[in-house]
Amino acid sequence: MTSHAAVVARGMGRPCVSGAGDIRIDAAAGEMKVRGRVFKAGEIITIDGSKGDVLAGAVKMIEPELSGDFSLLMSWADEHRRLGIRANAETPMDAAAARQFGAEGIGLCRTEHMFFDDTRIAAVREMILADDEAGRRAALAKIEPFQKADFVALFTIMEGLPVTIRLLDPPLHEFLPHKEADVLAVAAATGLDPKRLMDRAKELHESNPMLGHRGCRLGVSYPEIYEMQVRAIAEAALEVAASGKPAPIPEIMHPLVGKGEEMRFLRDLTDRTVAEVVAAHGKPVAYKVGTMIELPRAAIRAGDLAENAEFFSFGTNDLTQTTFGISRDDAKFFEAYLKKGIFDKDPFATLDQEGVGDLIKIAAERGRAVRPDIKLGICGEHGGDPASIAFCDAAGLDYVSCSPYRVPIARLAAAQAALAGTG
């Protein structure tokens, strides 16, 4: 349920069952075989992304009602809950759905999803293939107008509510094709040299990319990437404010920070870039700078980060990975652990309160000791899990963020947690 495929699909309002190991697909024959049954291409199946079921045939559906009794129940929940509820969203469709379900802002905008768009992926690849900083900046200049338009759209829809924007996070090799056929197709479509594409993909290959050259490490190595994104955010904020719409207060989030020195470097980069935009336009830009806590060291040394971070957003998907040393995309052995009672719940679906939870409490305590008004939230998929929401309420976090379609559950669970705490 918390694999990358499922998380991304859920954010798009699409069900996804990842890791259905019994299914065998013969693409050439147009067949899918599972448990003695054969399904032909064109037959209808139903996917339940919440329970992890794949069902034969078309199951009767009920369109959810967002008014009437539903609205009344949600109003009761909102009266009692203490936690704020935000949504993870990076497209206008996601943001609009989040507002419809009652989200109070965006807790995670993953900018890398914007980079994969067909209108800009060629420029992204041009940036990656550039031989020097000047070449990278020239390619980034082509991407910047798209980034600014992305943020203008989100700020406009959210109407002054907070929008937390995570700067580029994945390793650069993810933006390049790797198979020869894909390389040739991309080269033909973009005019890029196929040999350079293949050579650069090999050069960027990492044995363990989730712990490699990604997150803020990209911003340190290639600060021009983060400068472009921060500039686009600030320019978009000014444009929305000038349009007469409620002025946004973007929260600029640097991912995978582990050391205070990293946070200081990134804070300086952010402040310097925004100051340049302010000087060019002669108008101020309100914004906050923070980080995603997804490494155990970041949690333990949260006081160092809080010197330059105004908010922490706990990326509990990756924090669970790095705490347990278990990949959420490769944990095929985990079913055996559940059957043998070593785990009673999947820690990627329901927060591990003893280990990961302790790290969150440590980070909250040490962060507040340095910056008493620091804002604390979580943006992993645990933000839509009732048991995890109860923990966040008890731990004194300020908000949880989840996919737009889990916002109603989060609102209800937050109210239940608040009422249980007062009882």
C-alpha positions in Angstrom: 0.0 0.0 0.0 3.0 2.3 0.5 5.1 1.4 -2.5 5.9 4.3 -4.7 3.5 3.0 -7.4 0.6 2.9 -4.9 1.4 6.3 -3.4 1.6 8.0 -6.7 -1.6 6.3 -8.1 -3.5 7.1 -4.9 -2.6 10.8 -5.3 -4.1 10.6 -8.8 -7.3 9.1 -7.5 -6.5 5.7 -9.0 -6.5 2.4 -7.2 -3.3 0.4 -7.3 -2.4 -3.1 -6.0 1.4 -3.4 -6.0 3.1 -6.7 -5.5 0.3 -9.0 -6.7 2.7 -12.0 -6.9 0.2 -14.6 -8.0 -0.6 -12.8 -11.2 1.2 -13.9 -14.4 0.8 -11.7 -17.5 1.5 -12.9 -21.1 1.5 -9.7 -23.1 1.9 -11.4 -26.4 -1.1 -13.7 -25.9 -3.1 -10.9 -24.2 -3.7 -13.1 -21.1 -3.5 -12.8 -17.4 -3.4 -16.0 -15.3 -4.0 -16.2 -11.6 -5.0 -19.0 -9.3 -6.1 -21.3 -12.1 -8.2 -18.7 -13.9 -7.4 -17.0 -17.2 -8.5 -13.5 -18.1 -8.4 -12.3 -21.7 -7.5 -8.7 -22.7 -10.6 -6.7 -22.6 -12.2 -8.5 -19.7 -13.2 -6.3 -16.8 -11.6 -6.6 -13.3 -12.0 -4.4 -10.3 -9.0 -3.2 -8.3 -9.5 -2.3 -4.6 -6.5 -0.2 -3.7 -7.4 0.0 0.0 -7.7 -3.8 0.8 -5.3 -4.9 -1.9 -7.9 -7.1 -3.6 -8.2 -7.8 -7.4 -11.7 -8.9 -8.1 -13.2 -10.6 -11.2 -15.9 -8.6 -13.0 -17.4 -5.1 -12.5 -18.3 -4.6 -8.8 -21.2 -2.3 -8.2 -20.0 1.1 -7.2 -21.5 3.9 -5.1 -20.6 7.5 -5.9 -19.6 9.2 -2.6 -21.8 12.1 -1.5 -19.8 15.2 -0.3 -22.9 17.0 1.0 -25.8 16.2 3.3 -25.0 13.8 6.1 -21.4 13.6 5.0 -20.9 17.3 5.3 -22.7 17.3 8.7 -20.4 14.6 10.0 -17.3 16.4 8.8 -18.5 19.6 10.4 -18.8 17.8 13.8 -15.3 16.3 13.3 -13.9 19.7 12.5 -15.3 21.2 15.7 -13.4 18.7 17.8 -10.1 18.0 16.1 -6.9 19.7 17.1 -4.7 18.6 14.2 -4.7 20.4 10.9 -5.4 18.3 7.8 -3.5 18.9 4.6 -3.2 17.0 1.4 -0.3 15.8 -0.7 -0.8 17.4 -4.2 1.1 18.7 -7.1 -1.4 19.1 -9.9 -4.4 21.4 -10.2 -6.7 18.4 -10.2 -5.2 17.0 -7.0 -5.3 20.5 -5.3 -9.0 21.0 -6.3 -9.9 17.5 -5.0 -8.1 18.3 -1.8 -10.1 21.5 -1.3 -13.3 19.6 -2.1 -12.5 17.1 0.6 -11.8 19.8 3.1 -8.0 20.0 3.2 -6.5 23.1 4.9 -3.5 23.4 2.6 -0.9 21.3 0.8 1.5 19.5 3.1 3.6 18.0 0.3 4.0 19.1 -3.3 6.5 16.8 -5.0 8.1 18.9 -7.6 9.8 16.0 -9.4 6.4 14.9 -10.7 6.3 18.3 -12.5 9.6 17.6 -14.1 8.4 14.4 -15.8 5.7 16.4 -17.8 6.0 15.9 -21.5 6.4 19.7 -22.1 9.6 19.9 -20.0 11.2 16.5 -19.8 13.5 17.3 -22.8 14.8 20.4 -21.0 15.3 18.3 -17.9 17.4 15.8 -19.8 19.3 18.6 -21.5 20.1 20.0 -18.0 21.4 16.6 -16.9 23.5 16.1 -20.0 25.1 19.6 -19.7 28.9 19.6 -19.3 29.1 22.6 -17.0 27.1 25.0 -14.8 26.4 27.4 -17.7 24.8 24.6 -19.7 22.7 23.6 -16.8 21.5 27.1 -16.2 20.6 27.5 -19.8 18.5 24.3 -19.7 17.0 25.3 -16.3 15.9 28.7 -17.8 13.7 26.7 -20.2 12.1 24.8 -17.3 11.5 27.8 -15.0 8.5 29.3 -16.8 6.7 25.9 -16.4 7.6 25.7 -12.7 6.3 29.2 -12.1 3.0 28.3 -13.9 2.7 25.2 -11.8 3.0 27.2 -8.6 0.7 29.9 -9.7 -2.0 27.3 -10.4 -1.5 25.7 -6.9 -1.4 29.0 -5.0 -4.6 30.2 -6.8 -6.6 27.1 -6.0 -5.4 27.0 -2.4 -6.5 30.7 -1.8 -4.0 31.7 0.8 -3.7 28.3 2.6 -0.2 27.0 3.3 1.5 25.1 0.4 4.6 23.1 1.3 6.8 22.6 -1.7 9.5 20.0 -1.6 12.4 20.8 -3.9 13.8 18.2 -6.3 14.3 14.9 -4.5 14.9 11.9 -6.7 18.3 11.0 -8.2 18.9 12.4 -11.7 19.2 9.1 -13.4 15.4 8.6 -12.9 14.8 11.2 -15.6 16.9 9.4 -18.2 16.0 6.4 -20.3 18.1 3.2 -19.7 17.1 0.6 -22.2 18.6 1.0 -25.7 15.2 1.1 -27.4 14.1 3.8 -25.0 17.3 5.8 -25.5 16.9 5.7 -29.3 13.3 6.8 -29.0 14.1 9.7 -26.7 17.0 10.7 -28.9 14.8 10.7 -32.0 12.1 12.7 -30.3 14.3 15.3 -28.7 17.4 15.6 -31.0 19.7 14.6 -28.1 22.7 12.4 -28.8 21.8 8.8 -28.0 25.4 7.9 -27.0 25.6 10.8 -24.6 22.2 9.8 -23.2 23.3 6.2 -22.6 26.8 7.2 -21.2 25.2 9.7 -18.8 22.7 7.2 -17.6 25.5 4.7 -16.9 27.6 7.5 -15.2 24.7 8.4 -12.9 23.9 4.8 -12.0 24.1 4.1 -8.3 24.0 0.8 -6.4 21.6 2.2 -3.7 20.1 5.4 -5.2 17.6 5.9 -2.4 20.6 6.6 -0.1 22.7 8.2 -2.8 22.9 11.4 -4.8 19.4 12.7 -4.2 17.4 15.2 -2.1 19.3 18.2 -0.8 22.5 16.6 -2.0 21.5 17.7 -5.4 21.0 21.2 -4.1 24.5 21.2 -2.6 26.1 19.7 -5.7 24.1 21.8 -8.2 22.7 24.8 -6.4 21.4 26.3 -9.6 18.6 23.6 -9.6 17.3 24.7 -6.3 17.8 28.4 -7.1 15.6 28.0 -10.2 12.9 26.3 -8.1 13.0 28.9 -5.3 12.9 31.8 -7.9 9.9 30.2 -9.6 8.1 29.9 -6.2 8.8 33.5 -5.2 7.8 34.8 -8.7 4.6 32.8 -8.6 3.7 34.1 -5.1 4.1 37.7 -6.3 2.0 37.1 -9.4 -0.9 35.6 -7.4 -0.8 38.4 -4.9 -0.8 41.0 -7.7 -3.9 39.3 -9.2 -5.9 40.2 -6.2 -6.2 36.7 -5.0 -5.2 35.8 -1.4 -1.5 36.1 -1.1 0.1 32.6 -0.6 2.7 31.8 2.1 4.8 29.1 0.5 6.7 26.7 2.7 10.0 25.8 0.9 11.1 22.3 2.0 14.6 20.8 1.5 14.5 17.0 1.5 16.9 14.5 3.1 18.8 17.0 5.2 20.9 15.2 7.9 23.3 17.9 9.2 23.0 21.4 10.5 25.6 22.6 8.0 23.5 21.3 5.1 20.4 23.2 6.5 22.5 26.4 6.9 23.8 26.2 3.3 20.3 25.6 2.0 18.7 28.3 4.1 21.3 30.8 2.8 20.6 29.7 -0.8 16.9 30.1 -0.3 17.0 33.5 1.4 19.5 34.8 -1.1 17.4 33.7 -4.1 14.2 35.2 -2.7 16.0 38.4 -1.9 17.0 38.7 -5.5 13.4 38.4 -6.6 12.3 40.9 -4.0 14.9 43.4 -5.2 13.9 42.9 -8.9 10.2 43.5 -8.2 10.4 45.9 -5.2 7.8 43.9 -3.3 8.2 41.5 -0.3 7.5 37.8 -0.4 6.4 36.0 2.7 7.7 32.4 2.9 9.0 29.8 5.3 12.0 27.5 5.0 12.1 24.0 6.5 13.1 20.4 5.9 11.7 16.9 5.6 12.9 14.7 8.5 13.5 11.3 6.9 16.8 10.2 8.3 17.4 9.0 11.9 20.3 11.4 12.3 18.1 14.3 11.3 15.7 13.4 14.1 18.4 12.9 16.7 20.1 16.2 15.7 16.9 18.1 15.1 18.2 21.0 17.3 20.9 21.6 14.8 18.4 21.8 11.9 16.0 24.0 13.8 18.5 26.8 13.9 17.7 27.4 10.2 14.5 25.5 9.7 11.1 27.0 10.6 9.2 23.8 10.1 9.8 20.0 10.1 7.7 17.7 7.9 8.3 14.1 8.9 8.5 12.0 5.7 7.4 8.8 7.5 7.7 6.6 4.4 11.4 7.1 4.1 11.9 7.5 7.9 10.5 4.1 8.3 12.8 2.7 5.6 15.9 4.2 7.1 15.0 3.3 10.6 14.3 -0.4 9.9 16.7 -0.7 7.0 13.8 -2.2 5.0 12.9 -1.0 1.5 9.2 -0.5 1.1 9.4 -1.4 -2.5 11.3 -4.7 -2.0 10.0 -6.1 1.3 8.7 -9.4 -0.2 9.8 -11.2 2.9 7.5 -9.2 5.1 4.5 -11.4 4.7 6.5 -14.2 6.6 7.2 -11.7 9.4 3.5 -10.9 9.7 2.5 -14.6 9.7 5.1 -15.4 12.4 3.9 -12.6 14.6 7.2 -10.7 14.5 5.2 -7.7 13.3 1.5 -7.4 14.0 1.1 -4.6 11.4 2.9 -3.4 8.3 5.0 -0.4 9.6 4.6 1.2 6.2 0.9 1.3 6.6 0.6 2.0 10.3 3.3 4.0 12.0 5.8 2.1 14.2 5.2 4.1 17.4 8.0 2.5 19.4 10.9 3.1 17.0 9.9 5.6 14.3 7.5 7.2 16.8 10.3 7.8 19.3 12.4 9.5 16.7 9.5 11.8 15.9 9.1 12.6 19.6 12.9 13.3 19.9 12.9 15.5 16.9 9.9 17.5 18.1 11.4 18.0 21.6 14.8 19.0 20.3 13.5 21.1 17.5 11.2 23.1 19.9 14.0 23.5 22.4 15.8 25.6 19.8 12.8 27.1 18.1 9.7 27.0 20.3 7.3 28.1 17.5 8.5 25.5 15.0 5.7 23.9 12.9 5.6 20.1 12.9 3.7 17.8 10.6 3.9 14.5 8.8 3.5 14.0 5.0 4.0 10.3 4.6 1.1 8.0 3.8 0.7 7.4 7.6 -1.1 10.8 7.5 -4.2 9.0 6.3 -4.1 6.1 8.8 -6.3 6.5 11.9 -3.9 4.8 14.3 -1.0 6.9 13.1 -3.1 10.1 13.3 -3.9 9.3 16.9 -0.2 9.1 17.6 0.4 12.4 15.9 -2.3 14.1 18.0 -0.8 12.7 21.2 2.7 13.7 20.2 1.6 17.3 19.8 2.2 17.7 16.0 0.4 20.5 14.3 -0.9 18.7 11.2 -1.0 15.6 9.1 -0.9 15.5 5.3 -2.2 12.6 3.1 -3.5 12.0 -0.4 -6.5 14.1 -1.2 -8.8 11.1 -1.2 -7.9 10.2 2.4 -8.6 13.7 3.8 -12.1 12.8 5.1 -10.7 9.8 7.0 -8.0 12.0 8.4 -10.5 14.6 9.5 -12.6 12.1 11.3 -9.7 10.2 12.9 -8.2 13.5 14.1 -11.5 14.3 15.9 -11.7 10.9 17.4 -8.1 11.2 18.7 -8.8 14.6 20.2 -12.0 13.3 22.0 -10.2 10.2 23.2 -7.4 12.4 24.6 -9.9 14.6 26.5 -11.7 11.5 28.0 
